[in-house]
């Protein structure tokens, strides 16, 4: 006689546990950011988290919801951290403050709070800042410039007062910004990635940071926080789309390698489009969603008015999630 072990249902991980693992996965990328772009990254994250928790506290009080239960779930901390990582390390403090308030109050709680928000909160906050303050949001420091002639005292001054002379002295156009300008002027471009050139510094820094976020993404996949559908489809789609244009005219369009490791591509693949609330829930839906984001990211980067299109692409595809889910529901077992 054979004994059978009864099937059992594993207890689903709590929201707090999931958010904690996401923060752990962000650590390698955050450390790379701090080393390459200075302590302002850490200041951005600190201000964003503090602002998010205070805003969350007062909104929960106004809504008569249990403060301790919701404020400790970690969702506000993750959203604030993702927003902070998208903002230049030399942005003044009030940029982070405004963006975080919009992320928590408008994008999250005005739609009902965690589990009810239609749009990715961090991307809504970022999009608002990019539209409202484009000059500040596109001023990134030269990688590792803080190690050379931009000491922590100067960085603190730029952080609190937004000192223009200090910011201008250590900032330059990123590769995506550069190509956007060249296309706008209807000129062919030639990226100079020779040693010591600003574009070379930016791209090398982007590769390092992207690889660190890739490590964090693999960690989340191993821990089954995310599935492969969204990140793999997004990255492959972006490479394929950019390859088509690059093969057509390599003097006007960046190579897929540059698109893959520039901007926030890898961060988007593993930490942004994998948001379980504002994203699709079905396996097929995730594939369609990721492809749509990749297509929009490329179109906005190359033909749109902004050098980076991740926030706008994610928000636009968030609108389509209910339709995507309804069209990709798997068949119910036992029914044709």
Secondary structure, 3 states (H helix, E strand, C coil): CCCCCCCCCCCCCCHHHHHHHHHHHHHHHHHHHHHHHCCHHHHHHHHHHHHHHHHHHHHHHHCCCCHHHHHCCCHHHHHHHHHHHHCCCCCCHHHHHHHHHHHHHHHHHHHCCCCCCCCCHHHHHHHHHHHHCHHHHCCCECCCHHHCCCCHHHHHHHHHHCCHHHHHHCECCCHHHHHHHHHHCCCCCCCCCCCCCHHHHHHHHHHHHHHHHHHHHHHHHHCCCCCHHHHHHHHHHHHHHHHHHHHHCCCCCCCHHHHHHCCCHHHHHHHHCCCCCCCCCCHHHHHHHHHHHHHHHHHHHHHCCCCCCHHHHHHHHHHHHHHHHHHCCCCCCCCC
